Amino acid sequence: MKHYTFLVFLFTLLTSCNKELSFENETFEKESTLPCKNDCPKVTINIPIAKNIPIVADNINKKVFSVIKEIIYFEEDTTKANDYNTLAASFIASYEDMHKKFPSETFGWEGKIKGDIEFESDQILNIKIDHYTFTGGAHGYQGFTSLLFNPKTGKTISGSQLFKNKNDFTAFAEKEFRKKYKIPEKSNINATGLMFENDKFQLPQNIFYTSQGLLLYYNSYEAASYADGPKEILFPYDQINPYLIYH
């Protein structure tokens, strides 16, 4: 009996070790029930859910959820939303509450979130969140968010952890950025109308691993005005591998 129990345990262990991290996209939607003529308020969340390796998947799923929550959750009590259905319902509830207070000033709220696996290797996993929200005003806000993970642990990797020496890479990236956007080498980085904080070049909040290379992506307002749009620069891996820790 003990021998049989050991074999069952060994089989279970080997089976679990052979499992690989996988993702399955799931969609969550909610639409307002208040009467509307056009552009009825609606939110759609389509996101990859990590599966198969519980601890790793849990780490990844929790981080992705927390980021999406920051994008579309407007209630003060953050403990109310702990799943995507509740999050979607909260977005619509916030609209309906605002509409009741200001019926002539609120219309057409919209939330669209689409997540995809942008890049995956033995060393790094990159999930890209494409998000758009409109909650009134002259225009909505569209942006990309990069989430980097260690695929073996599911723990987050920050942008500063990507480089052997962040300062060296930043100096290199600034030279290339100036070339692309025709900013004179000896002038201030904002000389041509950019909006870097303290007039000093810095790496973006979102860095993507792509099949073509490492993408530095500055969302609107991060380095330029909304009218000027996002800024980006792509570095082929063979050009910057000496700077990178993860490949």
C-alpha positions as CSV (number, residue, x, y, z in Angstrom):
1,M,0.0,0.0,0.0
2,K,2.8,2.4,0.9
3,H,4.5,1.5,-2.4
4,Y,1.3,2.3,-4.3
5,T,0.9,5.6,-2.5
6,F,4.5,6.6,-3.4
7,L,3.9,5.8,-7.0
8,V,0.8,7.9,-7.1
9,F,2.7,10.8,-5.5
10,L,5.6,10.4,-8.0
11,F,3.2,10.4,-10.9
12,T,1.5,13.5,-9.7
13,L,4.8,15.3,-9.2
14,L,6.0,14.4,-12.6
15,T,2.7,15.4,-14.2
16,S,2.8,18.8,-12.5
17,C,6.5,19.3,-13.5
18,N,5.6,18.7,-17.2
19,K,2.9,21.4,-17.2
20,E,3.8,24.6,-18.9
21,L,2.4,28.0,-18.3
22,S,-0.4,28.8,-20.7
23,F,-2.9,31.6,-21.3
24,E,-6.5,31.7,-22.3
25,N,-8.2,35.0,-23.2
26,E,-11.4,35.7,-21.4
27,T,-13.9,38.5,-22.1
28,F,-15.9,40.5,-19.5
29,E,-18.6,43.0,-20.6
30,K,-21.1,45.3,-19.1
31,E,-23.5,47.9,-20.6
32,S,-25.6,50.6,-18.9
33,T,-29.3,49.9,-18.6
34,L,-30.1,53.6,-18.5
35,P,-32.0,54.9,-21.6
36,C,-29.6,56.2,-24.3
37,K,-29.9,57.2,-28.0
38,N,-26.4,56.6,-29.3
39,D,-23.0,55.5,-27.8
40,C,-24.6,53.7,-24.9
41,P,-22.0,53.4,-22.1
42,K,-20.2,50.1,-22.2
43,V,-17.0,48.5,-21.0
44,T,-15.2,45.5,-22.5
45,I,-12.3,43.7,-21.0
46,N,-10.5,41.0,-23.0
47,I,-7.5,39.7,-21.1
48,P,-5.2,36.7,-21.1
49,I,-5.6,34.6,-17.9
50,A,-2.5,32.6,-16.9
51,K,-3.2,28.9,-16.1
52,N,-1.6,25.5,-15.4
53,I,1.1,26.5,-12.8
54,P,-0.9,27.8,-9.8
55,I,1.7,29.9,-8.0
56,V,3.2,31.4,-11.1
57,A,-0.3,32.0,-12.7
58,D,-1.6,33.6,-9.5
59,N,1.3,36.1,-9.4
60,I,0.7,37.1,-13.0
61,N,-3.1,37.2,-12.8
62,K,-3.0,39.4,-9.6
63,K,-0.6,41.9,-11.2
64,V,-2.6,42.1,-14.4
65,F,-5.9,42.6,-12.5
66,S,-4.4,45.3,-10.3
67,V,-3.2,47.3,-13.3
68,I,-6.6,47.1,-15.1
69,K,-8.3,48.1,-11.8
70,E,-6.2,51.3,-11.8
71,I,-7.4,52.1,-15.3
72,I,-11.2,51.7,-15.0
73,Y,-12.0,51.7,-11.3
74,F,-13.3,55.0,-9.9
75,E,-14.9,54.1,-6.6
76,E,-13.2,55.1,-3.3
77,D,-13.4,51.7,-1.7
78,T,-10.9,49.6,-3.6
79,T,-11.8,46.4,-1.7
80,K,-15.2,46.1,-3.5
81,A,-13.7,44.9,-6.8
82,N,-11.9,41.6,-6.6
83,D,-12.8,40.1,-10.0
84,Y,-13.3,41.3,-13.6
85,N,-17.1,41.1,-13.5
86,T,-17.3,43.3,-10.5
87,L,-14.7,45.7,-12.1
88,A,-16.8,46.0,-15.2
89,A,-20.0,46.5,-13.2
90,S,-18.3,49.2,-11.1
91,F,-17.3,51.2,-14.2
92,I,-20.9,51.3,-15.4
93,A,-22.2,52.0,-11.9
94,S,-19.8,55.0,-11.7
95,Y,-21.2,56.3,-15.0
96,E,-24.8,55.9,-13.8
97,D,-24.1,57.6,-10.5
98,M,-22.5,60.5,-12.4
99,H,-25.4,60.6,-14.9
100,K,-28.0,60.9,-12.1
101,K,-26.1,63.9,-10.6
102,F,-25.3,65.6,-14.0
103,P,-27.7,64.2,-16.6
104,S,-26.9,66.9,-19.2
105,E,-23.1,66.5,-18.8
106,T,-22.5,62.8,-19.0
107,F,-22.8,60.7,-22.1
108,G,-21.1,57.9,-24.0
109,W,-18.7,56.6,-21.3
110,E,-16.6,53.8,-22.8
111,G,-13.9,51.4,-21.7
112,K,-12.0,49.0,-23.9
113,I,-9.2,46.9,-22.6
114,K,-7.4,44.3,-24.7
115,G,-4.5,42.2,-23.3
116,D,-2.1,40.1,-25.4
117,I,1.1,38.2,-24.9
118,E,3.6,40.5,-26.7
119,F,6.7,38.4,-26.1
120,E,7.7,35.2,-24.3
121,S,11.0,33.5,-23.8
122,D,12.7,31.4,-21.1
123,Q,13.8,34.5,-19.4
124,I,11.0,37.0,-19.8
125,L,7.3,37.3,-20.4
126,N,5.7,40.5,-21.7
127,I,2.0,41.2,-21.6
128,K,0.8,44.2,-23.5
129,I,-2.4,46.0,-22.3
130,D,-4.1,48.2,-24.9
131,H,-6.6,50.4,-23.1
132,Y,-9.0,53.2,-24.1
133,T,-11.3,55.1,-21.7
134,F,-13.7,57.9,-22.3
135,T,-15.4,59.4,-19.3
136,G,-16.4,62.8,-20.7
137,G,-14.4,65.8,-21.9
138,A,-13.0,66.6,-25.3
139,H,-11.5,63.2,-26.0
140,G,-10.8,59.9,-24.4
141,Y,-7.4,58.5,-23.4
142,Q,-5.7,55.6,-25.3
143,G,-2.5,54.0,-24.1
144,F,-0.3,50.9,-23.9
145,T,0.9,49.4,-20.7
146,S,3.8,46.9,-20.6
147,L,3.9,44.2,-17.9
148,L,7.1,42.2,-17.6
149,F,7.3,39.0,-15.7
150,N,9.8,36.2,-14.8
151,P,8.0,33.3,-16.5
152,K,9.4,30.8,-13.9
153,T,8.1,32.7,-10.9
154,G,5.4,35.0,-12.2
155,K,7.1,37.9,-10.3
156,T,7.2,41.3,-11.9
157,I,10.3,42.7,-13.5
158,S,10.6,46.5,-13.5
159,G,12.0,48.5,-16.3
160,S,15.1,49.4,-14.3
161,Q,15.8,45.7,-13.8
162,L,16.2,45.1,-17.5
163,F,19.6,46.6,-17.9
164,K,23.1,45.7,-16.7
165,N,23.7,49.4,-16.2
166,K,20.6,51.6,-16.6
167,N,22.6,54.9,-16.8
168,D,24.7,53.6,-19.7
169,F,21.6,52.5,-21.6
170,T,19.8,55.7,-20.9
171,A,22.7,57.7,-22.3
172,F,22.7,55.5,-25.4
173,A,18.9,55.7,-25.8
174,E,19.0,59.5,-25.5
175,K,21.5,59.8,-28.4
176,E,19.3,57.6,-30.6
177,F,16.1,59.4,-29.6
178,R,17.6,62.8,-30.4
179,K,18.6,61.4,-33.9
180,K,15.2,60.1,-34.6
181,Y,13.3,63.2,-33.5
182,K,15.9,65.6,-34.9
183,I,16.8,67.2,-31.5
184,P,20.2,69.0,-31.6
185,E,22.8,67.1,-29.5
186,K,23.7,70.2,-27.4
187,S,20.3,71.6,-26.9
188,N,17.8,70.9,-24.1
189,I,15.8,67.7,-24.7
190,N,12.6,69.8,-24.8
191,A,14.0,72.3,-27.3
192,T,11.7,71.1,-30.1
193,G,8.5,71.1,-28.0
194,L,8.7,67.8,-26.0
195,M,7.6,67.7,-22.4
196,F,10.2,65.6,-20.4
197,E,10.0,66.4,-16.7
198,N,12.7,68.8,-15.6
199,D,13.8,69.0,-19.2
200,K,15.8,65.8,-18.8
201,F,15.5,62.7,-21.0
202,Q,14.3,59.6,-19.2
203,L,13.3,56.1,-20.2
204,P,9.5,55.6,-20.6
205,Q,7.2,54.0,-18.1
206,N,6.5,51.2,-20.6
207,I,9.2,49.2,-22.3
208,F,8.2,46.3,-24.6
209,Y,10.0,43.2,-25.8
210,T,8.8,42.6,-29.4
211,S,9.8,40.2,-32.1
212,Q,11.6,43.1,-33.8
213,G,13.5,44.4,-30.8
214,L,13.1,46.4,-27.6
215,L,10.5,49.2,-27.9
216,L,10.6,52.3,-25.8
217,Y,7.1,53.6,-25.8
218,Y,6.0,57.0,-24.4
219,N,2.2,57.3,-24.0
220,S,0.5,60.7,-24.7
221,Y,1.4,63.3,-22.0
222,E,4.5,61.3,-20.9
223,A,7.0,63.1,-23.2
224,A,4.8,65.2,-25.5
225,S,1.3,66.8,-25.6
226,Y,-1.8,64.9,-26.5
227,A,-1.8,66.7,-29.9
228,D,1.7,65.5,-30.6
229,G,0.7,61.9,-29.7
230,P,2.9,59.1,-28.3
231,K,6.6,58.8,-29.0
232,E,8.5,55.6,-29.6
233,I,11.8,54.2,-30.6
234,L,12.7,50.6,-31.5
235,F,16.1,49.0,-30.9
236,P,17.0,45.8,-32.7
237,Y,18.3,43.2,-30.2
238,D,21.6,42.8,-31.9
239,Q,22.2,46.5,-31.3
240,I,21.5,46.5,-27.6
241,N,22.0,43.0,-26.3
242,P,25.2,44.1,-24.4
243,Y,23.0,46.3,-22.3
244,L,20.3,43.7,-21.5
245,I,20.0,41.2,-18.7
246,Y,17.1,39.4,-20.2
247,H,16.9,38.1,-23.8
